[in-house]
């Protein structure tokens, strides 16, 4: 049986410390970026950030 991973366990753990040190959540809020439901803005930003360095895109 395959265990389902939490949505937050799928990104590299190193990003959490970097994003918290740079206070990315604070900067996203100051830029007026917010969502009402679904994945958080910080999670989506980290996902796109990872895709850039893996030479992948959404398609």
CHARMM internal coordinates of N, CA and C (Angstrom, degrees):
IC EDIT
DIST 1 N 1 CA 1.4420
DIST 1 CA 1 C 1.5300
ANGL 1 N 1 CA 1 C 108.68
DIST 1 C 2 N 1.2975
ANGL 1 CA 1 C 2 N 116.82
DIHE 1 N 1 CA 1 C 2 N 139.17
DIST 2 N 2 CA 1.4640
ANGL 1 C 2 N 2 CA 122.47
DIHE 1 CA 1 C 2 N 2 CA -179.23
DIST 2 CA 2 C 1.5202
ANGL 2 N 2 CA 2 C 109.03
DIHE 1 C 2 N 2 CA 2 C -95.94
DIST 2 C 3 N 1.3273
ANGL 2 CA 2 C 3 N 115.94
DIHE 2 N 2 CA 2 C 3 N 126.96
DIST 3 N 3 CA 1.4627
ANGL 2 C 3 N 3 CA 120.46
DIHE 2 CA 2 C 3 N 3 CA 177.35
DIST 3 CA 3 C 1.5136
ANGL 3 N 3 CA 3 C 110.03
DIHE 2 C 3 N 3 CA 3 C -79.49
DIST 3 C 4 N 1.3131
ANGL 3 CA 3 C 4 N 115.60
DIHE 3 N 3 CA 3 C 4 N 140.29
DIST 4 N 4 CA 1.4563
ANGL 3 C 4 N 4 CA 119.63
DIHE 3 CA 3 C 4 N 4 CA 176.07
DIST 4 CA 4 C 1.5143
ANGL 4 N 4 CA 4 C 109.03
DIHE 3 C 4 N 4 CA 4 C -84.29
DIST 4 C 5 N 1.3229
ANGL 4 CA 4 C 5 N 116.13
DIHE 4 N 4 CA 4 C 5 N 130.48
DIST 5 N 5 CA 1.4621
ANGL 4 C 5 N 5 CA 121.01
DIHE 4 CA 4 C 5 N 5 CA 178.32
DIST 5 CA 5 C 1.5106
ANGL 5 N 5 CA 5 C 110.09
DIHE 4 C 5 N 5 CA 5 C -84.53
DIST 5 C 6 N 1.3007
ANGL 5 CA 5 C 6 N 114.95
DIHE 5 N 5 CA 5 C 6 N 149.70
DIST 6 N 6 CA 1.4542
ANGL 5 C 6 N 6 CA 120.11
DIHE 5 CA 5 C 6 N 6 CA 173.11
DIST 6 CA 6 C 1.5311
ANGL 6 N 6 CA 6 C 108.51
DIHE 5 C 6 N 6 CA 6 C -65.58
DIST 6 C 7 N 1.3036
ANGL 6 CA 6 C 7 N 117.07
DIHE 6 N 6 CA 6 C 7 N 153.20
DIST 7 N 7 CA 1.4576
ANGL 6 C 7 N 7 CA 120.49
DIHE 6 CA 6 C 7 N 7 CA -179.61
DIST 7 CA 7 C 1.5204
ANGL 7 N 7 CA 7 C 112.28
DIHE 6 C 7 N 7 CA 7 C -60.07
DIST 7 C 8 N 1.3264
ANGL 7 CA 7 C 8 N 117.49
DIHE 7 N 7 CA 7 C 8 N -27.46
DIST 8 N 8 CA 1.4567
ANGL 7 C 8 N 8 CA 120.46
DIHE 7 CA 7 C 8 N 8 CA -176.17
DIST 8 CA 8 C 1.5274
ANGL 8 N 8 CA 8 C 112.73
DIHE 7 C 8 N 8 CA 8 C -88.78
DIST 8 C 9 N 1.3132
ANGL 8 CA 8 C 9 N 118.61
DIHE 8 N 8 CA 8 C 9 N -7.45
DIST 9 N 9 CA 1.4570
ANGL 8 C 9 N 9 CA 121.43
DIHE 8 CA 8 C 9 N 9 CA 179.19
DIST 9 CA 9 C 1.5210
ANGL 9 N 9 CA 9 C 112.79
DIHE 8 C 9 N 9 CA 9 C -89.87
DIST 9 C 10 N 1.3062
ANGL 9 CA 9 C 10 N 118.71
DIHE 9 N 9 CA 9 C 10 N 2.95
DIST 10 N 10 CA 1.4467
ANGL 9 C 10 N 10 CA 121.35
DIHE 9 CA 9 C 10 N 10 CA -174.14
DIST 10 CA 10 C 1.5265
ANGL 10 N 10 CA 10 C 113.38
DIHE 9 C 10 N 10 CA 10 C -96.27
DIST 10 C 11 N 1.3057
ANGL 10 CA 10 C 11 N 118.19
DIHE 10 N 10 CA 10 C 11 N -8.46
DIST 11 N 11 CA 1.4608
ANGL 10 C 11 N 11 CA 121.82
DIHE 10 CA 10 C 11 N 11 CA 178.50
DIST 11 CA 11 C 1.5261
ANGL 11 N 11 CA 11 C 109.40
DIHE 10 C 11 N 11 CA 11 C -103.06
DIST 11 C 12 N 1.3323
ANGL 11 CA 11 C 12 N 116.81
DIHE 11 N 11 CA 11 C 12 N 155.07
DIST 12 N 12 CA 1.4728
ANGL 11 C 12 N 12 CA 119.28
DIHE 11 CA 11 C 12 N 12 CA 178.94
DIST 12 CA 12 C 1.5264
ANGL 12 N 12 CA 12 C 111.78
DIHE 11 C 12 N 12 CA 12 C -58.23
DIST 12 C 13 N 1.3194
ANGL 12 CA 12 C 13 N 116.41
DIHE 12 N 12 CA 12 C 13 N 139.02
DIST 13 N 13 CA 1.4668
ANGL 12 C 13 N 13 CA 121.35
DIHE 12 CA 12 C 13 N 13 CA -177.36
DIST 13 CA 13 C 1.5253
ANGL 13 N 13 CA 13 C 111.86
DIHE 12 C 13 N 13 CA 13 C -68.94
DIST 13 C 14 N 1.3229
ANGL 13 CA 13 C 14 N 117.71
DIHE 13 N 13 CA 13 C 14 N -23.92
DIST 14 N 14 CA 1.4570
ANGL 13 C 14 N 14 CA 120.70
DIHE 13 CA 13 C 14 N 14 CA 179.97
DIST 14 CA 14 C 1.5183
ANGL 14 N 14 CA 14 C 111.72
DIHE 13 C 14 N 14 CA 14 C -64.07
DIST 14 C 15 N 1.3215
ANGL 14 CA 14 C 15 N 116.41
DIHE 14 N 14 CA 14 C 15 N -29.19
DIST 15 N 15 CA 1.4601
ANGL 14 C 15 N 15 CA 119.84
DIHE 14 CA 14 C 15 N 15 CA -178.85
DIST 15 CA 15 C 1.5173
ANGL 15 N 15 CA 15 C 112.21
DIHE 14 C 15 N 15 CA 15 C -65.53
DIST 15 C 16 N 1.3196
ANGL 15 CA 15 C 16 N 117.27
DIHE 15 N 15 CA 15 C 16 N -34.14
DIST 16 N 16 CA 1.4695
ANGL 15 C 16 N 16 CA 119.88
DIHE 15 CA 15 C 16 N 16 CA -179.06
DIST 16 CA 16 C 1.5201
ANGL 16 N 16 CA 16 C 111.66
DIHE 15 C 16 N 16 CA 16 C -58.74
DIST 16 C 17 N 1.3261
ANGL 16 CA 16 C 17 N 116.62
DIHE 16 N 16 CA 16 C 17 N -46.44
DIST 17 N 17 CA 1.4636
ANGL 16 C 17 N 17 CA 119.13
DIHE 16 CA 16 C 17 N 17 CA -178.96
DIST 17 CA 17 C 1.5210
ANGL 17 N 17 CA 17 C 111.58
DIHE 16 C 17 N 17 CA 17 C -68.77
DIST 17 C 18 N 1.3261
ANGL 17 CA 17 C 18 N 117.08
DIHE 17 N 17 CA 17 C 18 N -38.16
DIST 18 N 18 CA 1.4705
ANGL 17 C 18 N 18 CA 120.54
DIHE 17 CA 17 C 18 N 18 CA 179.72
DIST 18 CA 18 C 1.5259
ANGL 18 N 18 CA 18 C 110.41
DIHE 17 C 18 N 18 CA 18 C -66.49
DIST 18 C 19 N 1.3241
ANGL 18 CA 18 C 19 N 116.76
DIHE 18 N 18 CA 18 C 19 N -46.38
DIST 19 N 19 CA 1.4555
ANGL 18 C 19 N 19 CA 120.14
DIHE 18 CA 18 C 19 N 19 CA -177.98
DIST 19 CA 19 C 1.5209
ANGL 19 N 19 CA 19 C 111.75
DIHE 18 C 19 N 19 CA 19 C -68.20
DIST 19 C 20 N 1.3336
ANGL 19 CA 19 C 20 N 117.57
DIHE 19 N 19 CA 19 C 20 N -33.55
DIST 20 N 20 CA 1.4674
ANGL 19 C 20 N 20 CA 118.58
DIHE 19 CA 19 C 20 N 20 CA 177.65
DIST 20 CA 20 C 1.5264
ANGL 20 N 20 CA 20 C 110.65
DIHE 19 C 20 N 20 CA 20 C -72.81
DIST 20 C 21 N 1.3493
ANGL 20 CA 20 C 21 N 117.50
DIHE 20 N 20 CA 20 C 21 N -36.98
DIST 21 N 21 CA 1.4630
ANGL 20 C 21 N 21 CA 119.63
DIHE 20 CA 20 C 21 N 21 CA 178.53
DIST 21 CA 21 C 1.5223
ANGL 21 N 21 CA 21 C 111.53
DIHE 20 C 21 N 21 CA 21 C -66.56
DIST 21 C 22 N 1.3313
ANGL 21 CA 21 C 22 N 116.92
DIHE 21 N 21 CA 21 C 22 N -36.84
DIST 22 N 22 CA 1.4664
ANGL 21 C 22 N 22 CA 120.95
DIHE 21 CA 21 C 22 N 22 CA 179.04
DIST 22 CA 22 C 1.5257
ANGL 22 N 22 CA 22 C 112.47
DIHE 21 C 22 N 22 CA 22 C -83.06
DIST 22 C 23 N 1.3381
ANGL 22 CA 22 C 23 N 116.86
DIHE 22 N 22 CA 22 C 23 N -3.85
DIST 23 N 23 CA 1.4646
ANGL 22 C 23 N 23 CA 123.12
DIHE 22 CA 22 C 23 N 23 CA -179.62
DIST 23 CA 23 C 1.5325
ANGL 23 N 23 CA 23 C 111.54
DIHE 22 C 23 N 23 CA 23 C 54.22
DIST 23 C 24 N 1.3270
ANGL 23 CA 23 C 24 N 115.50
DIHE 23 N 23 CA 23 C 24 N 50.21
DIST 24 N 24 CA 1.4596
ANGL 23 C 24 N 24 CA 120.66
DIHE 23 CA 23 C 24 N 24 CA -177.09
DIST 24 CA 24 C 1.5239
ANGL 24 N 24 CA 24 C 112.01
DIHE 23 C 24 N 24 CA 24 C -64.82
DIST 24 C 25 N 1.3356
ANGL 24 CA 24 C 25 N 118.06
DIHE 24 N 24 CA 24 C 25 N -36.12
DIST 25 N 25 CA 1.4646
ANGL 24 C 25 N 25 CA 119.85
DIHE 24 CA 24 C 25 N 25 CA 178.94
DIST 25 CA 25 C 1.5212
ANGL 25 N 25 CA 25 C 111.12
DIHE 24 C 25 N 25 CA 25 C -60.20
DIST 25 C 26 N 1.3249
ANGL 25 CA 25 C 26 N 116.44
DIHE 25 N 25 CA 25 C 26 N -41.16
DIST 26 N 26 CA 1.4626
ANGL 25 C 26 N 26 CA 120.80
DIHE 25 CA 25 C 26 N 26 CA 179.59
DIST 26 CA 26 C 1.5252
ANGL 26 N 26 CA 26 C 110.29
DIHE 25 C 26 N 26 CA 26 C -63.39
DIST 26 C 27 N 1.3262
ANGL 26 CA 26 C 27 N 116.59
DIHE 26 N 26 CA 26 C 27 N -42.38
DIST 27 N 27 CA 1.4692
ANGL 26 C 27 N 27 CA 120.33
DIHE 26 CA 26 C 27 N 27 CA -179.11
DIST 27 CA 27 C 1.5271
ANGL 27 N 27 CA 27 C 111.70
DIHE 26 C 27 N 27 CA 27 C -69.08
DIST 27 C 28 N 1.3273
ANGL 27 CA 27 C 28 N 117.09
DIHE 27 N 27 CA 27 C 28 N -36.28
DIST 28 N 28 CA 1.4669
ANGL 27 C 28 N 28 CA 119.92
DIHE 27 CA 27 C 28 N 28 CA 176.49
DIST 28 CA 28 C 1.5233
ANGL 28 N 28 CA 28 C 110.62
DIHE 27 C 28 N 28 CA 28 C -64.49
DIST 28 C 29 N 1.3354
ANGL 28 CA 28 C 29 N 117.18
DIHE 28 N 28 CA 28 C 29 N -41.34
DIST 29 N 29 CA 1.4699
ANGL 28 C 29 N 29 CA 120.72
DIHE 28 CA 28 C 29 N 29 CA 178.12
DIST 29 CA 29 C 1.5166
ANGL 29 N 29 CA 29 C 111.26
DIHE 28 C 29 N 29 CA 29 C -65.55
DIST 29 C 30 N 1.3456
ANGL 29 CA 29 C 30 N 117.22
DIHE 29 N 29 CA 29 C 30 N -41.19
DIST 30 N 30 CA 1.4670
ANGL 29 C 30 N 30 CA 120.75
DIHE 29 CA 29 C 30 N 30 CA 179.68
DIST 30 CA 30 C 1.5260
ANGL 30 N 30 CA 30 C 111.47
DIHE 29 C 30 N 30 CA 30 C -65.97
DIST 30 C 31 N 1.3295
ANGL 30 CA 30 C 31 N 116.67
DIHE 30 N 30 CA 30 C 31 N -28.61
DIST 31 N 31 CA 1.4596
ANGL 30 C 31 N 31 CA 120.49
DIHE 30 CA 30 C 31 N 31 CA 178.12
DIST 31 CA 31 C 1.5227
ANGL 31 N 31 CA 31 C 111.85
DIHE 30 C 31 N 31 CA 31 C -78.94
DIST 31 C 32 N 1.3298
ANGL 31 CA 31 C 32 N 116.81
DIHE 31 N 31 CA 31 C 32 N -5.50
DIST 32 N 32 CA 1.4573
ANGL 31 C 32 N 32 CA 120.67
DIHE 31 CA 31 C 32 N 32 CA 177.74
DIST 32 CA 32 C 1.5151
ANGL 32 N 32 CA 32 C 113.36
DIHE 31 C 32 N 32 CA 32 C 85.63
DIST 32 C 33 N 1.3243
ANGL 32 CA 32 C 33 N 117.26
DIHE 32 N 32 CA 32 C 33 N 17.01
DIST 33 N 33 CA 1.4563
ANGL 32 C 33 N 33 CA 121.29
DIHE 32 CA 32 C 33 N 33 CA -179.71
DIST 33 CA 33 C 1.5186
ANGL 33 N 33 CA 33 C 108.27
DIHE 32 C 33 N 33 CA 33 C -90.43
DIST 33 C 34 N 1.3368
ANGL 33 CA 33 C 34 N 116.44
DIHE 33 N 33 CA 33 C 34 N 117.85
DIST 34 N 34 CA 1.4507
ANGL 33 C 34 N 34 CA 120.80
DIHE 33 CA 33 C 34 N 34 CA 178.22
DIST 34 CA 34 C 1.5160
ANGL 34 N 34 CA 34 C 109.50
DIHE 33 C 34 N 34 CA 34 C -152.44
DIST 34 C 35 N 1.3056
ANGL 34 CA 34 C 35 N 115.18
DIHE 34 N 34 CA 34 C 35 N 158.46
DIST 35 N 35 CA 1.4578
ANGL 34 C 35 N 35 CA 121.81
DIHE 34 CA 34 C 35 N 35 CA -179.57
DIST 35 CA 35 C 1.5204
ANGL 35 N 35 CA 35 C 109.06
DIHE 34 C 35 N 35 CA 35 C -129.78
DIST 35 C 36 N 1.3123
ANGL 35 CA 35 C 36 N 116.21
DIHE 35 N 35 CA 35 C 36 N 156.87
DIST 36 N 36 CA 1.4588
ANGL 35 C 36 N 36 CA 119.32
DIHE 35 CA 35 C 36 N 36 CA -179.99
DIST 36 CA 36 C 1.5287
ANGL 36 N 36 CA 36 C 112.13
DIHE 35 C 36 N 36 CA 36 C -98.77
DIST 36 C 37 N 1.3373
ANGL 36 CA 36 C 37 N 118.69
DIHE 36 N 36 CA 36 C 37 N -24.33
DIST 37 N 37 CA 1.4630
ANGL 36 C 37 N 37 CA 120.14
DIHE 36 CA 36 C 37 N 37 CA 178.97
DIST 37 CA 37 C 1.5224
ANGL 37 N 37 CA 37 C 109.13
DIHE 36 C 37 N 37 CA 37 C -158.09
DIST 37 C 38 N 1.3098
ANGL 37 CA 37 C 38 N 115.80
DIHE 37 N 37 CA 37 C 38 N 169.53
DIST 38 N 38 CA 1.4609
ANGL 37 C 38 N 38 CA 121.38
DIHE 37 CA 37 C 38 N 38 CA 179.43
DIST 38 CA 38 C 1.5215
ANGL 38 N 38 CA 38 C 111.49
DIHE 37 C 38 N 38 CA 38 C 87.78
DIST 38 C 39 N 1.3221
ANGL 38 CA 38 C 39 N 115.60
DIHE 38 N 38 CA 38 C 39 N -154.90
DIST 39 N 39 CA 1.4603
ANGL 38 C 39 N 39 CA 120.93
DIHE 38 CA 38 C 39 N 39 CA 178.89
DIST 39 CA 39 C 1.5166
ANGL 39 N 39 CA 39 C 110.05
DIHE 38 C 39 N 39 CA 39 C -65.05
DIST 39 C 40 N 1.3232
ANGL 39 CA 39 C 40 N 115.73
DIHE 39 N 39 CA 39 C 40 N 149.38
DIST 40 N 40 CA 1.4592
ANGL 39 C 40 N 40 CA 119.71
DIHE 39 CA 39 C 40 N 40 CA -179.79
DIST 40 CA 40 C 1.5280
ANGL 40 N 40 CA 40 C 110.75
DIHE 39 C 40 N 40 CA 40 C -73.57
DIST 40 C 41 N 1.3105
ANGL 40 CA 40 C 41 N 115.98
DIHE 40 N 40 CA 40 C 41 N 159.73
DIST 41 N 41 CA 1.4636
ANGL 40 C 41 N 41 CA 121.32
DIHE 40 CA 40 C 41 N 41 CA 178.80
DIST 41 CA 41 C 1.5157
ANGL 41 N 41 CA 41 C 111.19
DIHE 40 C 41 N 41 CA 41 C -62.34
DIST 41 C 42 N 1.3179
ANGL 41 CA 41 C 42 N 116.45
DIHE 41 N 41 CA 41 C 42 N -39.88
DIST 42 N 42 CA 1.4647
ANGL 41 C 42 N 42 CA 118.98
DIHE 41 CA 41 C 42 N 42 CA -179.11
DIST 42 CA 42 C 1.5172
ANGL 42 N 42 CA 42 C 111.40
DIHE 41 C 42 N 42 CA 42 C -66.14
DIST 42 C 43 N 1.3287
ANGL 42 CA 42 C 43 N 117.81
DIHE 42 N 42 CA 42 C 43 N -37.56
DIST 43 N 43 CA 1.4581
ANGL 42 C 43 N 43 CA 120.89
DIHE 42 CA 42 C 43 N 43 CA 178.22
DIST 43 CA 43 C 1.5292
ANGL 43 N 43 CA 43 C 110.37
DIHE 42 C 43 N 43 CA 43 C -65.14
DIST 43 C 44 N 1.3202
ANGL 43 CA 43 C 44 N 117.39
DIHE 43 N 43 CA 43 C 44 N -45.52
DIST 44 N 44 CA 1.4604
ANGL 43 C 44 N 44 CA 120.74
DIHE 43 CA 43 C 44 N 44 CA 179.47
DIST 44 CA 44 C 1.5205
ANGL 44 N 44 CA 44 C 111.70
DIHE 43 C 44 N 44 CA 44 C -64.23
DIST 44 C 45 N 1.3295
ANGL 44 CA 44 C 45 N 117.04
DIHE 44 N 44 CA 44 C 45 N -38.29
DIST 45 N 45 CA 1.4603
ANGL 44 C 45 N 45 CA 120.64
DIHE 44 CA 44 C 45 N 45 CA 177.35
DIST 45 CA 45 C 1.5257
ANGL 45 N 45 CA 45 C 110.70
DIHE 44 C 45 N 45 CA 45 C -64.26
DIST 45 C 46 N 1.3215
ANGL 45 CA 45 C 46 N 117.49
DIHE 45 N 45 CA 45 C 46 N -41.46
DIST 46 N 46 CA 1.4572
ANGL 45 C 46 N 46 CA 121.26
DIHE 45 CA 45 C 46 N 46 CA 177.83
DIST 46 CA 46 C 1.5219
ANGL 46 N 46 CA 46 C 111.12
DIHE 45 C 46 N 46 CA 46 C -65.18
DIST 46 C 47 N 1.3172
ANGL 46 CA 46 C 47 N 117.07
DIHE 46 N 46 CA 46 C 47 N -37.58
DIST 47 N 47 CA 1.4584
ANGL 46 C 47 N 47 CA 121.74
DIHE 46 CA 46 C 47 N 47 CA 178.72
DIST 47 CA 47 C 1.5217
ANGL 47 N 47 CA 47 C 110.97
DIHE 46 C 47 N 47 CA 47 C -63.21
DIST 47 C 48 N 1.3108
ANGL 47 CA 47 C 48 N 117.45
DIHE 47 N 47 CA 47 C 48 N -47.95
DIST 48 N 48 CA 1.4681
ANGL 47 C 48 N 48 CA 121.59
DIHE 47 CA 47 C 48 N 48 CA 178.68
DIST 48 CA 48 C 1.5281
ANGL 48 N 48 CA 48 C 110.09
DIHE 47 C 48 N 48 CA 48 C -64.29
DIST 48 C 49 N 1.3196
ANGL 48 CA 48 C 49 N 116.73
DIHE 48 N 48 CA 48 C 49 N -38.52
DIST 49 N 49 CA 1.4570
ANGL 48 C 49 N 49 CA 121.86
DIHE 48 CA 48 C 49 N 49 CA 177.90
DIST 49 CA 49 C 1.5303
ANGL 49 N 49 CA 49 C 110.41
DIHE 48 C 49 N 49 CA 49 C -60.15
DIST 49 C 50 N 1.3248
ANGL 49 CA 49 C 50 N 117.21
DIHE 49 N 49 CA 49 C 50 N -42.82
DIST 50 N 50 CA 1.4721
ANGL 49 C 50 N 50 CA 121.50
DIHE 49 CA 49 C 50 N 50 CA 178.45
DIST 50 CA 50 C 1.5244
ANGL 50 N 50 CA 50 C 111.47
DIHE 49 C 50 N 50 CA 50 C -66.46
DIST 50 C 51 N 1.3169
ANGL 50 CA 50 C 51 N 117.15
DIHE 50 N 50 CA 50 C 51 N -40.27
DIST 51 N 51 CA 1.4608
ANGL 50 C 51 N 51 CA 120.79
DIHE 50 CA 50 C 51 N 51 CA -178.63
DIST 51 CA 51 C 1.5233
ANGL 51 N 51 CA 51 C 111.72
DIHE 50 C 51 N 51 CA 51 C -60.69
DIST 51 C 52 N 1.3173
ANGL 51 CA 51 C 52 N 117.11
DIHE 51 N 51 CA 51 C 52 N -36.57
DIST 52 N 52 CA 1.4593
ANGL 51 C 52 N 52 CA 121.15
DIHE 51 CA 51 C 52 N 52 CA -179.28
DIST 52 CA 52 C 1.5185
ANGL 52 N 52 CA 52 C 110.73
DIHE 51 C 52 N 52 CA 52 C -60.37
DIST 52 C 53 N 1.3282
ANGL 52 CA 52 C 53 N 116.72
DIHE 52 N 52 CA 52 C 53 N -45.41
DIST 53 N 53 CA 1.4534
ANGL 52 C 53 N 53 CA 120.51
DIHE 52 CA 52 C 53 N 53 CA -176.11
DIST 53 CA 53 C 1.5202
ANGL 53 N 53 CA 53 C 113.41
DIHE 52 C 53 N 53 CA 53 C -80.62
DIST 53 C 54 N 1.3191
ANGL 53 CA 53 C 54 N 117.37
DIHE 53 N 53 CA 53 C 54 N -12.73
DIST 54 N 54 CA 1.4585
ANGL 53 C 54 N 54 CA 121.05
DIHE 53 CA 53 C 54 N 54 CA 175.50
DIST 54 CA 54 C 1.5198
ANGL 54 N 54 CA 54 C 111.39
DIHE 53 C 54 N 54 CA 54 C -96.40
DIST 54 C 55 N 1.3363
ANGL 54 CA 54 C 55 N 116.47
DIHE 54 N 54 CA 54 C 55 N 5.05
DIST 55 N 55 CA 1.4705
ANGL 54 C 55 N 55 CA 123.40
DIHE 54 CA 54 C 55 N 55 CA -179.24
DIST 55 CA 55 C 1.5328
ANGL 55 N 55 CA 55 C 110.86
DIHE 54 C 55 N 55 CA 55 C 55.17
DIST 55 C 56 N 1.3294
ANGL 55 CA 55 C 56 N 115.92
DIHE 55 N 55 CA 55 C 56 N 43.05
DIST 56 N 56 CA 1.4641
ANGL 55 C 56 N 56 CA 121.88
DIHE 55 CA 55 C 56 N 56 CA 177.98
DIST 56 CA 56 C 1.5247
ANGL 56 N 56 CA 56 C 108.22
DIHE 55 C 56 N 56 CA 56 C -122.53
DIST 56 C 57 N 1.3298
ANGL 56 CA 56 C 57 N 115.18
DIHE 56 N 56 CA 56 C 57 N 164.49
DIST 57 N 57 CA 1.4467
ANGL 56 C 57 N 57 CA 120.08
DIHE 56 CA 56 C 57 N 57 CA 174.89
DIST 57 CA 57 C 1.5234
ANGL 57 N 57 CA 57 C 108.90
DIHE 56 C 57 N 57 CA 57 C -136.89
DIST 57 C 58 N 1.3176
ANGL 57 CA 57 C 58 N 118.17
DIHE 57 N 57 CA 57 C 58 N -178.30
DIST 58 N 58 CA 1.4572
ANGL 57 C 58 N 58 CA 122.16
DIHE 57 CA 57 C 58 N 58 CA -177.39
DIST 58 CA 58 C 1.5192
ANGL 58 N 58 CA 58 C 112.58
DIHE 57 C 58 N 58 CA 58 C -69.77
DIST 58 C 59 N 1.3163
ANGL 58 CA 58 C 59 N 117.11
DIHE 58 N 58 CA 58 C 59 N -21.48
DIST 59 N 59 CA 1.4616
ANGL 58 C 59 N 59 CA 119.88
DIHE 58 CA 58 C 59 N 59 CA -172.83
DIST 59 CA 59 C 1.4762
ANGL 59 N 59 CA 59 C 110.49
DIHE 58 C 59 N 59 CA 59 C -93.38
END
COOR INIT
IC SEED 1 N 1 CA 1 C
IC BUILD
